[in-house]
Amino acid sequence: MAVVRCNPRANFAPVTEERSDFDLRVRGRLPAGLQGQYVRTGANPEGDVNPTRHPGLASAGMVHGTLLGGGRALGYRNRWIRPPSIPKHLERELLLPAGGGAAALFHHAGQLHATAELGLPCRLSANLDTLGLCDFGAPLPAGAAPHVRKDPKTGELHVLAYHFEAPYLRHHRIDRRGHLLESRDLEWPRPSMVHDFALTESHLVVFDLPVLFSEDAMLDGQPLPYRWHPDAGARIGLLSRHGPVDTQWFDLDPCWVSHLAGARREDTRIVIDMITAPAGFHRDCWGEDEGVCQLMRCTLDPRRGVALPEVLDADAQEYPVRDSRLPYADSRWLWTTALETDADGQLPAGRCLYRHDLDTGERIEVAFPDTCLGGELTFVPADARAAEGKGWLLGYLWNPEDDTSELLVLDALAPAAPPLARVQLPQRVPFGTHGCWVPG
């Protein structure tokens, strides 16, 4: 085979066809316990696209899925996210197109969903076809923000929705069967972008950051009209989960918090682990040149009303992953992906993963095989009662040497051991954002 040796930014280019392939080649041995489908979304714009620049959070989205079972890689398929038109009664509410973006996927109440910035969630079939918009049995004003949080004790799903008209932030609570239980308008002071949040037993941990709605960006036709305003200040809101909205605020130096690894209570304090960058959406909605993404910890002291941040790991990294079966981030192990950087900034992928021991502070570095670049990994437990971290890490890799992609399967507690399996995919999978495991 001829060596291609692609520039890493070549994997920003979209794929142009939907396909279904079966009986994929596997190097190694797939664990028999992996029975289900690994799915991951990503930006995949249509038409003439500059492949040297990340398409951005508001780009058209595509889902890539690999079906596993019986120790075999049964198939691969990819499908565009194609939501229907917004219902008439929601046009004034949303103002922007519903769904279709590339932000995140989640599986709840036996159903796979795709979410996007400023959009309504879509339901996807097992074949990854878009079934339509989803409101969980009742209207979801302003849709759902990309990241949702499931309470492992109650099975309830917590959803936030931010908007650029008041009310600026809403909280939806959905039961384990997928029915909306409650919607609340939260006390939120301004139209800030709320990409992610954390959940404790009694509170929502939400960041009010200086990434604010920009009317100029909207009039300019920008797909995600939010921009960096460092003089606007930043703070963390500790919001009650139930009943009347009660908020305590904690001031924070201006920063961008991309993803939350979790939050937990330690005595009277709340400890938050997260990925931060010095800025966000400063020039555009790609966010590649906003500074190094670091693993941070921020401790909230409600009695003193202060937030105490500290750097856990200063190296560039993203996509924190933990065993979400443990309630309220009470976990020892955290996995992140190291980020590759070049003259234009950070790529949404890197050449290795980090496994953090949050009890000891130890970090081990595990290189991806060959010359591959990988993004977010997904943790799949060996079974519902397995010990913390006992399971597998799954994620898509891209090899710039031959412009091919594969699904990597690692032992989560021994990621430095040789990969358990490498599933060869029938086409290149562009760099993406978030994935999840659909069991069964």
N, C-alpha and C positions, 0 to 999 in steps of 0.2 A: 504493500500500500504506500502511495506517495505521501510524504510528510507535508502537511499544510502549514503548520506553525502560524496560526491566526493571531492577530493582535487581540488581547482580551476584550477590547471594546467591540469586537465583531459580534460578540454574543448578545449585544443589545438589539441586533437586527431581529425583526419578527419572523415567525414562520408563516407561511402563506396558505397552508392547506390543513384541513381537518382529516384525520385518518384513524383507522382502527386496525391494530395488528395483534396477532395471537401467537402463543407459544414462543416466548422470547428466550434468547440464549442467556444462560446464567453461568458466571464464573464463581466457583465456590458452591456453598450449599445454603439454601434458604431455610431458616428455622420453620419447623412444622407449625409452630404457634402463630405465624403470621398469616392470618386468614382474613383478608379484606382488601381494601384499596387505599393506596397512598395517593393523595391528590395535592396539587400545589397550583396556585394561581400566579399570574404575572402579567405585566404590561405587554400587549401585542397589537400595536396600532396597525390600522389598515392604510394602504396607499403608500406614497413616497415618504420614506422615513430616513432620517439621518442616523446611521447605525453607530456613530461615535458618541452619542449622547443618550443617557437613559430616558426612556419615553415618559416617565413620571407617573405619579399616583393617579392622575385623572385620565390616563390613556385607556383605550379599549382593552378589555381583559380577555384572557384565555386560561382555561383550566387543563392541566396535564395530569392524567391518572394512570397508575400502574396497578393492575389487579394481581394479587398473590393468593395462593392457596395450595395445600397439599404438597408443600415444598417446591412448587413450580411458579414461574412467572407466567400467568395465564394470558396477559395481554396488556397493551398500552393503547390509550386513546387521548385525543385532545379535542376540545370544543371551545368555540367562542362563547363568551357570556353575552347573550342577546336578549336583554329584557324587553318586554313590550312597552308601548307608549305609556306615559304617566296618566293615570285616571284623571278626568276633568276636575274632580273635586280636590285634587292634590296639586294642581298646577300652580296655584297661587302660593301654596304652602312651601313648595320645594324650590321653584324658580329655576332649578338646574335639572339636567337629565337624571333620571333615576337609574341606579345600578350601572352595569356595564364597565365599571372600573376594575382595577387590578389589586385591590387592597388585601382582602383576607377571605378565608373560608372557615366555616365552623359546622360541626355536626351536632344536632340536637333533636331529641325526640324522634330518632330514626330518620331524620331528613338532613340532607346536605344543603348548606346555604352559602351564598357568596355576598359579600358586602363591599361597599366602596365609599370613598369620601363623598359626603353630601348626596347620598343615594338611598333608595329603598333596597332592602335585602331581596335577593332572588332565590328561588328554590331550584335545585338542580337534581336531575334524575341520576340513577346509578350509572347510566351511560354518559353522564355529564352534560346532557342537553338541558337548556334553560326551560323550566316548566312555567315560569311566570313570577310575578312579584309575590312577596309573602308579608302578611301583616299579623300573623299569629292569632287570628280570630278577631281582631279589633284594629281600628286605625292606629298606625304608628306615625304621628305627625313628625315630619322632618326625617323620617327613615331611621337609620342606625349608623353609628360610627363604625369604622372598620373592625375594631377589636371588642369582643364581648368577653364576659367572664362568667364561668359556671361555678356555682357553689358546690363543692364536692360532698358536703354534708346533706344539703337539701335537694340537690339536683336542679335547683332553680337557675335560670339564665338571667344575667343582668346586662342590660344594653343601655348605652348612652347615645344621644343624638344631639349634635351641635348644629347651630344654624346662625345665619347672619342677620336675622330679625328676632326681636324678643318674642317669646322667651328663648334665650340663647342656648340653653342646655336643658335636656329632658332625660329622665330616667325611667326605663321600662323594666318590669320584672315579669318573667315568663316561667310558668311552672314546668315540671319535668316532662309533661305530655305535650308541651308546645303551645299552651294557651296563655294569652296575656292576662296577668293578674292585676297589675297596677301600672299606672303612668303618672309621673309627677313632674311638674315644672320646677326646676331647681333654681335657687337664688344664685344667678350667675351674672356678673356685672357688665360683660362686654362680649362682642362676637369673636371670641378666640377659637382657634382650632384645637379640638380635643381628640387627638388620634388614639390614645390609649389611656387606660386607668387601671387601678388595682382594687382588690376587694379584701376586706378583713371581715371578721365575724359580725361586726357592728357598723362598719363604715365603708363608704366609697372614698378612695384616695384619688383626687382629680387635680390635674395641673392646669393652672390658668397662666399660660405663657404668652410672651409678646409676639406671637404669630397671629395676626388679626386680619379680619376681613378687609379687603382693599377694593373700594369702588372703582378706583382707577384701573386696577388689574382686571376687574370684571368688564368694564367698558372697553378695555383693550382686547377682549376676547380670550383672556387666559382661562384655561379649563378649571384651574383651582385658584380662585381669587383670594389667596391669603399670602401675606408678606410679613417680613420681620420688622418689628418696631422696638428696638432695644430700649428706648427711653420710656416705654410703657410699663416697665416693671414686670416682675414674675412672682407667683406665689402658689402655694399648695393649699387646696381645700380639703378638709376632713369633713365629709358630709354623712349625716345619719342615713342608714340604709332603709329604714322604715319610718312611717308616720310623718309628722310635720318635719319640714326640712330645717335642720339645724347644722350650721356650718361654722367651723373654726378655721381661721386663715393663718398661714405661716409664710413669711416673706422669704424669697429666694433670689439669688443673683440671676440675671437674665441668662437663659440657656434654652436649648430645645431638648425635650425628653422624647425620644423616639419610641421606646418600648419599655414596659414595666416587666421585670422578672417576678415581682410579687411584693406583697406587704404582709407583715405579721406583727402581732402585739407582743412586746416584751415588758412585763410589768405594766407600768403606766405609759410606756412609749410605743410608738409605731415605727418599725424599721422597714424601709423601702429600698429594694435593690432595683437598679434601672440602668438603661443606656442613655447617655446624654452627649450632646454636642454643644460647642460654644454658641452656635446660632442655627437658625433653620429658615429656609425659604427666603433667604436674603435677596437673591437676584431673580429667582424663578422657582418653579415647583419641582425641580429635580433634586436639589439639595446635595449635590456631590461635593461642593467646595466650601462647606460650612464648618470645617475643622474636624478634628479627630473625635470619633465616637468612643467613649470610654465607659467602663463598668463602674458605676457609682453606687454609693449607699447614702441614704439620707435618713436621719433619725429625727422624728418629730417628738418634741417634748410638750404635750398639751398644758402641763402645769406652768411652764415658763413661756409658752407661746412661741417657741423658736424651732427652726429647722437646722440640723447640724449635718452638713454634707461632708463626705470624705470619698477619696478616690480608692476603689478596690483594685483596679487594674487600669493603667494608663495606656496600654497598647490598643490600637484601633480594632474594634470588634463590634458585633451586632447580633441580633436575633437570639435573645436569651431564651433558653428552653429548660424546663424543669419537669419533674414528675407531678403532674397536676392532680393526681389522686390524693395527694396530701393536702389537707385543708389549710388555706390561708398562708401559703408559702413557708410552711414549717418544714423545710427540706434542707438536706445537706448538699446535694449535688446540683450544679448549674452548668449547662453547656452553652457556649457561645461560638460564633464563627469569626475567626480573624478576618479582617478586611484588607484587600489588596489596594494599594494606592499608586497613583501615577501623577504626571504633571497636571492633569485636569481634576484631580481629587480622588475620592474613594469610590471603588466599585462596590456593588451590593453582593460581593462574593470574595472569597479568599482561598488560600492554599492549605489552610489547616483549621482545626477546631481546637478550642480550649475546654478542658474540663476543670471546673473550679470546685474545690472542697471549701464550702463556706464555713465549716467548723474550724478548720486549721489555717485557711488562707492559701493553701497549696494550689498551684495550677500546673496541669500537665498539658503539653502541646502535642497534637497528633496531626501529622501531615496527611493530606488526602493522597490517594495513590497516584502514581505516575506524575504527570504535570497538571492534574485536574484542578479546577476551581469549583468551589461549592458555596452555596448560600445557607439559608436556614435549614436546620435539621428538625425532625419531629420525633419525639419520644413515644414509643409504643410499649406499654407494660407487657411482661410475659403472660400475666393473667391478672384478674382483678384483685387477688389476694397476695400477689408477689411483694417482696420487700421493696423498699424505696430504691429506685434506680435499676431494678432487675428487669431488663427488657432490651429493647433495641433502638438505635438511632437510624432514621431513614432520611435520605435527602438526594436531590438530583445534583450530579456533577457534570461539568463540561470540560472536555479535553481540547485545549487550543492546538495540540499537535496534529490532530486529525479531524477537528471540528465535529466531534461526536459527543453524545451524552449517555449517561447511565444512571441507574438508581443504586445508591450505595446503602448497604446494610451493615451496621457495626453493633458489637456488644456494647451497650451503654456504659457498663461498669468497667469494661476493659477495652476502651476504644483504641488503645495503642496496639492491640493484637491485630494480626492480619484481618482484613474485612471478612465477615461471614459470607457475604455474597455481593456480587456486582452484576446487575441486570443490564444487559446491553439494549439500549433503546433504538427504535427504528429511525428516529430523526433527532436533530438537535433540539434541545429545550433551552430557550433563552433564559437569561438571568431573571429571576422572579422575586416574589416577596414571601408569602406565607402559605403554609400547607397544613394538612391535618390527616388523621387516620380515620377511615370509615370501616368499622369492624364488620365482619360477617360476610 
